[in-house]
Amino acid sequence: SLTNSSNENIPDGVSTSNAGTAVSSVTFSGIPSGSTITNVVYETDVYHTYHNDLGARISTNYDGTSYPSTLLYSAGSQGAYTGILRKDGSTHIFDGYDPNKTFYFRVWDSASGDTGYIDYFKITVHYTTPNPNAPTGVSATAQSSSSIYITWNTVWGANQYRFFRSTSYSGRYSQIY
C-alpha cells in the first residue's frame, strides 16, 4: 500500500467545461518484472464545501482521460453537504497491467463558489508474480566423502533455494535443505 497524505487544493471551478482540478498520486516500483495486477483497493478522503459539484477518477495517466481509469463519482451524485467525502472500494479495471506505475486520483469542481482539498489518497495493489527461473551457473565441488560445495548465480525474485539428493543416479530424491 502507498498513501499520499499531502493536501492538494481543489481550485474553485467555473463550469463543467472549466472545472478546477486537483491531482494526488502514488508510484509503485520495484515489483518483480512480469508481475500483473489482480485487484486495486483504494481509499480517498476529500474535504469540500459543496460535494455535489465534485467528480473524481483514478487512472494511470496524468490527464485521467485514457483507459484504464475508473470513475469514483460524478458531479451531481454526492449530495449537497459540506465536510469530508470518503470513498473506498476496489476495482478490477487495472487487472492484467504491470503494477510498476503511477496511479493518479483526480478531483474536479464543476461549479463556482466553493473550495476544498484532497486530504489523502491510498492505493493497495494486489498482483501475481511469475515463478523465478531455475538458477544458472550451478557448480558442485567435492570437499570430502560426505560434503560438497555448491555455487550458482543468484536468481532475481527467488527468496529461497531447495536442495535434493539421491544416493543413486536413478534413485529417489529427498530434500536435504
Secondary structure as a PSIPRED ss2 file (coil, helix, strand):
# PSIPRED VFORMAT (PSIPRED V4.0)

   1 S C   1.000  0.000  0.000
   2 L E   0.000  0.000  1.000
   3 T E   0.000  0.000  1.000
   4 N E   0.000  0.000  1.000
   5 S C   1.000  0.000  0.000
   6 S C   1.000  0.000  0.000
   7 N C   1.000  0.000  0.000
   8 E E   0.000  0.000  1.000
   9 N E   0.000  0.000  1.000
  10 I E   0.000  0.000  1.000
  11 P C   1.000  0.000  0.000
  12 D C   1.000  0.000  0.000
  13 G C   1.000  0.000  0.000
  14 V C   1.000  0.000  0.000
  15 S E   0.000  0.000  1.000
  16 T C   1.000  0.000  0.000
  17 S C   1.000  0.000  0.000
  18 N E   0.000  0.000  1.000
  19 A C   1.000  0.000  0.000
  20 G E   0.000  0.000  1.000
  21 T E   0.000  0.000  1.000
  22 A E   0.000  0.000  1.000
  23 V E   0.000  0.000  1.000
  24 S E   0.000  0.000  1.000
  25 S E   0.000  0.000  1.000
  26 V E   0.000  0.000  1.000
  27 T E   0.000  0.000  1.000
  28 F C   1.000  0.000  0.000
  29 S C   1.000  0.000  0.000
  30 G C   1.000  0.000  0.000
  31 I C   1.000  0.000  0.000
  32 P C   1.000  0.000  0.000
  33 S C   1.000  0.000  0.000
  34 G C   1.000  0.000  0.000
  35 S C   1.000  0.000  0.000
  36 T E   0.000  0.000  1.000
  37 I E   0.000  0.000  1.000
  38 T E   0.000  0.000  1.000
  39 N E   0.000  0.000  1.000
  40 V E   0.000  0.000  1.000
  41 V E   0.000  0.000  1.000
  42 Y E   0.000  0.000  1.000
  43 E E   0.000  0.000  1.000
  44 T E   0.000  0.000  1.000
  45 D E   0.000  0.000  1.000
  46 V E   0.000  0.000  1.000
  47 Y E   0.000  0.000  1.000
  48 H E   0.000  0.000  1.000
  49 T C   1.000  0.000  0.000
  50 Y C   1.000  0.000  0.000
  51 H H   0.000  1.000  0.000
  52 N H   0.000  1.000  0.000
  53 D H   0.000  1.000  0.000
  54 L E   0.000  0.000  1.000
  55 G E   0.000  0.000  1.000
  56 A E   0.000  0.000  1.000
  57 R E   0.000  0.000  1.000
  58 I E   0.000  0.000  1.000
  59 S E   0.000  0.000  1.000
  60 T C   1.000  0.000  0.000
  61 N C   1.000  0.000  0.000
  62 Y C   1.000  0.000  0.000
  63 D C   1.000  0.000  0.000
  64 G C   1.000  0.000  0.000
  65 T C   1.000  0.000  0.000
  66 S C   1.000  0.000  0.000
  67 Y C   1.000  0.000  0.000
  68 P C   1.000  0.000  0.000
  69 S E   0.000  0.000  1.000
  70 T E   0.000  0.000  1.000
  71 L E   0.000  0.000  1.000
  72 L E   0.000  0.000  1.000
  73 Y E   0.000  0.000  1.000
  74 S C   1.000  0.000  0.000
  75 A C   1.000  0.000  0.000
  76 G C   1.000  0.000  0.000
  77 S C   1.000  0.000  0.000
  78 Q C   1.000  0.000  0.000
  79 G C   1.000  0.000  0.000
  80 A C   1.000  0.000  0.000
  81 Y C   1.000  0.000  0.000
  82 T C   1.000  0.000  0.000
  83 G E   0.000  0.000  1.000
  84 I E   0.000  0.000  1.000
  85 L E   0.000  0.000  1.000
  86 R E   0.000  0.000  1.000
  87 K E   0.000  0.000  1.000
  88 D E   0.000  0.000  1.000
  89 G E   0.000  0.000  1.000
  90 S E   0.000  0.000  1.000
  91 T E   0.000  0.000  1.000
  92 H C   1.000  0.000  0.000
  93 I C   1.000  0.000  0.000
  94 F C   1.000  0.000  0.000
  95 D C   1.000  0.000  0.000
  96 G C   1.000  0.000  0.000
  97 Y C   1.000  0.000  0.000
  98 D C   1.000  0.000  0.000
  99 P C   1.000  0.000  0.000
 100 N C   1.000  0.000  0.000
 101 K C   1.000  0.000  0.000
 102 T E   0.000  0.000  1.000
 103 F E   0.000  0.000  1.000
 104 Y E   0.000  0.000  1.000
 105 F E   0.000  0.000  1.000
 106 R E   0.000  0.000  1.000
 107 V E   0.000  0.000  1.000
 108 W E   0.000  0.000  1.000
 109 D E   0.000  0.000  1.000
 110 S C   1.000  0.000  0.000
 111 A C   1.000  0.000  0.000
 112 S C   1.000  0.000  0.000
 113 G C   1.000  0.000  0.000
 114 D C   1.000  0.000  0.000
 115 T C   1.000  0.000  0.000
 116 G E   0.000  0.000  1.000
 117 Y E   0.000  0.000  1.000
 118 I E   0.000  0.000  1.000
 119 D E   0.000  0.000  1.000
 120 Y E   0.000  0.000  1.000
 121 F E   0.000  0.000  1.000
 122 K E   0.000  0.000  1.000
 123 I E   0.000  0.000  1.000
 124 T E   0.000  0.000  1.000
 125 V E   0.000  0.000  1.000
 126 H E   0.000  0.000  1.000
 127 Y E   0.000  0.000  1.000
 128 T E   0.000  0.000  1.000
 129 T C   1.000  0.000  0.000
 130 P C   1.000  0.000  0.000
 131 N C   1.000  0.000  0.000
 132 P C   1.000  0.000  0.000
 133 N C   1.000  0.000  0.000
 134 A C   1.000  0.000  0.000
 135 P C   1.000  0.000  0.000
 136 T C   1.000  0.000  0.000
 137 G C   1.000  0.000  0.000
 138 V C   1.000  0.000  0.000
 139 S E   0.000  0.000  1.000
 140 A E   0.000  0.000  1.000
 141 T E   0.000  0.000  1.000
 142 A E   0.000  0.000  1.000
 143 Q E   0.000  0.000  1.000
 144 S E   0.000  0.000  1.000
 145 S C   1.000  0.000  0.000
 146 S C   1.000  0.000  0.000
 147 S E   0.000  0.000  1.000
 148 I E   0.000  0.000  1.000
 149 Y E   0.000  0.000  1.000
 150 I E   0.000  0.000  1.000
 151 T E   0.000  0.000  1.000
 152 W C   1.000  0.000  0.000
 153 N C   1.000  0.000  0.000
 154 T C   1.000  0.000  0.000
 155 V C   1.000  0.000  0.000
 156 W C   1.000  0.000  0.000
 157 G C   1.000  0.000  0.000
 158 A C   1.000  0.000  0.000
 159 N C   1.000  0.000  0.000
 160 Q C   1.000  0.000  0.000
 161 Y C   1.000  0.000  0.000
 162 R C   1.000  0.000  0.000
 163 F C   1.000  0.000  0.000
 164 F E   0.000  0.000  1.000
 165 R E   0.000  0.000  1.000
 166 S C   1.000  0.000  0.000
 167 T C   1.000  0.000  0.000
 168 S C   1.000  0.000  0.000
 169 Y C   1.000  0.000  0.000
 170 S C   1.000  0.000  0.000
 171 G C   1.000  0.000  0.000
 172 R C   1.000  0.000  0.000
 173 Y C   1.000  0.000  0.000
 174 S E   0.000  0.000  1.000
 175 Q E   0.000  0.000  1.000
 176 I C   1.000  0.000  0.000
 177 Y C   1.000  0.000  0.000
